[in-house]
């Protein structure tokens, strides 16, 4: 197979970012490119055009490659629901909930078949495949039945590059240690090394490059300088910054243990007067202008966590003075009752939990997950008219019913009412992920907060206009700082673009 696998010495070293850059660089040169990650473990997901669920990183990489995301690009998605079990999503559809041991014991053969089918499809439809590994490829306790690193490189017979993060320190040990723990066959796939997140004068690292090449016998393809505000969605919770900016508008995001789809909040990082803080403990809440409850893979368990921290009583007092928004699981938590008759959310049938009681609604968890892309407009009951339609995606088990439809938030194109909205706009809840990626709505909401603080209104920041340019900037950054033609030679045998 023509292409490359991007391996990492650890999680969060930049595999996803570099794979994204390679996808765009190749697409800009006329190649048809498919991203691929055989098995993804993340609660940060992406809904394809046909309503299937894959890892968000592969969805973003497909955008960078200028192609439509599909389940062939991420056939297996594991979504952690507790410390001991995950929901297994196969070809975009949730099929079961398994413990780590059960997954290794019962799913391995089925997983291999799914991976082989995906590789066959991608090879026949694209010039090149840009694969991404997971974590480290040398987790000794997992190697015998792994489905995402060297086993997949061997199945695809594809070369690999190893990415290491110099910013966190220990880069030499992480590279040498990773290669030393590979067997001879595995190591034969590794054709290059990339050092990522470098700060400072690159000439001071030249001796390090020489040492690595002599010690490992593998070329260092380049050293990538650290990038701030690259605007590429993160893969997992390790990439969530604790705070961002130091603006006058203070937004606290309540961070649950099983947070999902946290990229809903990333647009705020590009609002210069907005400070985003991720808060897990009540002692750190301070006095924010707005509070957002994001999505979660385990709504009731995370609700109980927040209640144990004392957030329930705090929110009851806070709602009289501040702005509150709930997205997906956060929307469910803000309601009055959460009912789990079959154990779809908790794993315990018959569970009933009181919500925060801020939104007059009840949520019932169902066994079948809803994954769909949707579009609509703000509901006429909001009294707000925006030029930009609202579009996004839903990924949830629960069905939420308002006690009164006079407070609906959106009217979808299919005629359904969706979400909750108060007349004064101080509280809203929705199942639509990426609601804040809609520039006019985000600007309207922020301007209400600015007005309450006595700050001047601002014009909308249209992030959609710069996102595609960010992919090009990332590709240019990669090509400028690595031996691009050498990497292309590794990926293919003198192919020419179609």
Buried (B, 14 or more C-beta within 10 A) or exposed (E): BBBBBBBBBBBBBBBBBBBBBBBBBBBBBEBBBBBBBBBBBBBBBBBBEEBBBBBBBBBBBBBBBBBEBBBBBBBBBBBBBBEEBBBBBBBBBBEEBBEBEEBBEEBBEBBBEBBBEBBEBBBEEBBBBBBBBBBBBBEEEBBEBBBBBBBBBEBBEBBBBBBBBBEEEEBBEBBBEBBEBBEEEBBEBBBBBBBBBBEEEBEEBEEBBEEBEEEBEBBBBBBBEBBEEBBBBBBBBEBBEEEBBEBBBBBBBBBBBBBBBBBBBBBBBBBEBBBBBBBBEBEEBEEBBBBBBBBBBBBBBBBEBBBEBEBBEBBEEBBEEBBBBBBBBBBBBBBBEBBBEBBBBBBEEEBEBEBBBBBBBBBBBBEEBEBBBBEBBBBEBBEBEBEBBBBBBBBBBBBBEBEEEEBBBBBBEEEEBBBBBBEEBBBBBBBBBBBBBBBBBBBBBBBBBBEBEEBEEBEBBEBEEEBEEBBBBBBBBBBEBBBBEBBBEBBBEEEEEE
